[in-house]
Amino acid sequence: MRLHTLTVQAFGPFAGSETVDFDRLGDGGLFLIHGPTGAGKTSVLDAVTFALYGQVPGARQAARSLRSNHAPPGLKPEVSLEATIRGRHLRITRSPAWRRPKKRGTGTTEEKASATVIEFVDGESHGLTNRPDEAGQIISDILGLTVKQFCQMVLLPQGEFANFLRADAKDRRVSLERLFNTGVFTQVEDWLIDEARDRGRTADTAESAVSRVADLIVEVGRAPRPDAAATGRPGHGRGTTGRRADLDALVPWATELALVTAATADDAGRVAADAAAERDRARTAVQEARDLEERQQRHREALRKEAALAERADERQALDTELADAGRAATVVQLLRTEEYRRTQLDKAELTASERLALVSSLVPVDSARSSDAESREHTITPLHTAERARRDEIAQLEQLRGDADRRVALEREVATLDSRVEAAQRELDQCQKRAGELPEQRAALAAELAQAQERTGSREAAVDALDLARQRREAARNCVRLRAELTAAEQQRIEAVDAAQAARDALLDVRRLRIEGMAAELAGGLGPDRPCPVCGSREHPEPAVGAAARPTPEDEEHAQQAEQAARERRTQAENAVTVLTERRTAAEANAGGLTEEDAAELVAARKRALDELDAAATQVTRMTERLAEIDAALDKARTRESELSRELAELAERRTARAEEAARLTERLAAAVGTDPDLPSRIARLNSEADLLAAAAEALRQRSTALEELRGAEKETVRGLTEAGFASADQVWAADRTPEALRTLRERARAYDDERAAVRAALADPALAQAAAAPAPDLAGLQAALDAAEQSAEHTLTWRDRLTHRAERLADLRTELDTGLSGSRPARHRHAVADGLARLAAGTSQDNRENVRLSAYVLAARLERVVAAANDRLATMSSSRYELRHTIDKSAGDLSRSGGGLGLRVLDAWTGQDRDPATLSGGETFITSLALALGLGDVAGEEAGGTDIDTLFVDEGFGSLDEETLEEVLEVLDSLRDGGRAVGVVSHVADLRTRITTRLRVIKSATGSRLEQTG
């Protein structure tokens, strides 16, 4: 992976847009990123990490916002990185979530994080994704590193590797697992433990099941378990071999118990069969005695019923007589009912005829007396038919005149309609003439008003310019108030910064003075036997100077100088801020034109009112112009309508005269035909009503004659029926008549008597009943007592047999379950033993694992050996071959776990030939050792990640603890990393590095945000 360019905007301490050209920085192989503390050196590395993965290293990821607080409110935070990763040229652009000002109104709104990944192929760009989550995954897949691995391998944070160097095995294991993908081996350890636990539970479950089956055998067979098995249940503390022998002893015991119980059940079955046979014989004897007693009872009952039937013989004869009389009367009853119906119909016809003749008595004279012959009836009906025909003929003639009547009505309606139209047209004509006279006057007055309004609206453009100028002055007046407050605060900060800078300067001079005063003692502190004095060169030191107990050291002077430089920079920043605010306030006062914020606001309001008045006048001009056009159109319309109405009135008058004359002629013709009736429809209705009444009266007379003839026929049929049925009068017929329900009851009584008599005769003729009647009565009580005794005996023996049979079958089933359980428990216990041995071996707790090293630690130890070998190549150069890292499988001090070995580190000191604990190294020694370790880890982790080539590396801080010679050796090692075109960036504020590394990226800190400057 090689970085090309990095652009940051409103990110971290960078307020604006800053660009880093890594191609130019990497031309020399080694470049320096420097600047004062807090300027943002590490933020450059954060930007690279954020562009690739959307995260920043360490605790800085927990910050709520990555946007610069120095940036303008609307500037979007963004990081863009161009890099070549495994031969693929990519540009990654990311923006973190931030809050931007709302486009309308006040306040802010949240913008979500965004990301785009573009790949350049043959000069053309191809978008890979525009989703933040996919962007990080794409980079991880191409680069082959997670964000944690990238931070360890590319950024090389020295503080973390120093901690790694001094850490115990547990913490070192956590760090190595982050770099190397060895989680699968930890998963294997966990899987083996879980598998051993599961197989142990399975074996315990199988053996517990065998023991439960044995307990069931004891319960069912009512026999104790063998002594060995009774004390050897699983979980009682005995070994696996002892438990297995005890469980195997259960098999012959269970087999013998099952055989003995089965033999006993067979004996019980034979006894139960004999008892059941005796019980069946007793049941048969009792049933036969009950049957005999039942037949004897039936014979006695038949004799009793025969005597009762003989006593009811006369009653049976009376039923037959009553049924015969009812049969003869049924035919005559129907004739009597028909005669009565005909008489009723004649009465109804008489009443109807009387009513209808009364209705027509005023129309035609008729005789309403009942006539017995046809001639008399015809003489009565004929006048009615004649009168009806006369009225029907007149109706036909009048119907021909109905069209004239309808035409007259339509003409009268049309005349009325024409009168209404003439009146309406005359009113509208009067209105049009009046409006045509008023509109010219209205138009003249409106035209004069329009001319005046147009003159007033000519100055609107000047009013708009005046309002804009007033608003600019109001905004400038507001800025003056804000800038005065900011300037006051800045002046106070400048005063404080000047005081702090002077105090830091005084403190630096005091440290230098004290150090100069104690310089003789400081030089004396470096003297030794036979060592030359750095001042005079003498090897004898008779009276070396002795200084105060607490004198400043060179480090104290350096710290004081750094504090004084930082204070001066803060003073400069404060003074620059005052200057900027002063200039901005002067410009704002000039733009305000000497107005206060209140005066400017009043000016804006006044000019706004003037502009509103002009806008209102312009609106009025538009409305008046439209109204003038409306008046012109209305005048033309009124004049046109006046001409149209004049022509329409002449036409309506002519049509009205013609329609009125035609209606008068039709009225004369209809009056002659109607006579005394109100109108033609009334006369036709009256004639129709009279004709209908005459027809109804004739029909009523005809129906009365028909009813009389039908009654006389019915009377003749009744007399004939009485004679044929043998009845002297109708009263005898009604007395003999029976309803259907009564007839049904009589027949059922006769049938019941006959059925009962037949059943009695059949019973008395049955030979079985006769034979039973001749036999003696049975002893049922004695036979029932014998049956009860036999059933009780059979029930006891059968219960005994069933219990023994069930027990024998259950013991046989349990014997089979016992065999099955033992067959399953043996391999389950063996599988548990194998799994448990492997789990303890992998966990480092087995006796076979002599070094007590876990499987995952063993794998990490192999990686650590390679890391140590790679680190020693660099450490030999940086320490002048004095130090060498060594990997050891020994546990760290204080580690009491059984599996804590495999990841130990020691440092061999070639000058003493002794191993040292890394914690005993000095600050500088720790730095070079941890740097060598970091470079080694990077090499090995890169190989583990698929051979990823890291062409751009960063080493962050730690160089201040090195002396000049060691620093030179470290830089030689870093410079050797350039082989193959690799670029190495050193992040440090050590001043000496600026003279040694000519290609530099300077981070400049200021009150308005940091910026970048690239040299070399």
Secondary structure, DSSP 8 states (H G I E B T S, - for coil): -EEEEEEEEEETTEEEEEEEEHHHHGGGSEEEEE-STTSSHHHHHHHHHHHHHS--SGGGGG-S--B-TTS-TT---EEEEEEEETTEEEEEEEE--EEEE-SSSSSEEEE--EEEEEEEETTEEEEEE--HHHHHHHHHHHH---HHHHIIIII-BHHHHHHHHH--HHHHHHHHHHHS--HHHHHHHHHHHHHHHHHHHHHHHHHHHHHHHHHHHHHHHT----HHHHH--TTSS--HHHHHHHHHTHHHHHHHHHHHHHHHHHHHHHHHHHHHHHHHHHHHHHHHHHHHHHHHHHHHHHHHHHHHHHHTHHHHHHHHHHHHHHHHHHHHHHHHHHHHHHHHHHHHHHHHHHHHHHHTTTTS----S---SHHHHHHHHHHHHHHHHHHHHHHHHHHTTHHHHHHHHHHHHHHHHHHHHHHHHHHHHHHHHHHHHHHHHHHHHHHHHHHHHHHHGGGHHHHHHHHHHHHHHHHHHHHHHHHHHHHHHHHHHHHHHHHHHHHHHHHHHHHHHHHHHTHHHHHHHT--TT---TTT--S--SS-----SS---HHHHHHHHHHHHHHHHHHHHHHHHHHHHHHHHHHHHHHHTT--HHHHHHHHHHHHHHHHHHHHHHHHHHHHHHHHHHHHHHHHHHHHHHHHHHHHHHHHHHHHHHHHHHHHHHHHHHHHHHTTSSSHHHHHHHHHHHHHHHHHHHHHHHHHHHHHHHHHHHHHHHHHHHHHHT-SSHHHHHHH---HHHHHHHHHHHHHHHHHHHHHHHHHH-HHHHHHHHS----HHHHHHHHHHHHHHHHHHHHHHHHHHHHHHHHHHHHHHHHHHHHHHHHHHHHHHHHHHHHHHHHT-STT-TT-B-HHHHHHHHHHHHHHHHHHHHHHHHTTT-EEEEEE-S--TT---TTB-S-EEEEEETTTTEEE-GGGS-HHHHHHHHHHHHHHHHHHHHHHTTS----EEEEES-GGG--HHHHHHHHHHHHHTTTTT-EEEEE---THHHHH--SEEEEE--TT-BEEEEE-
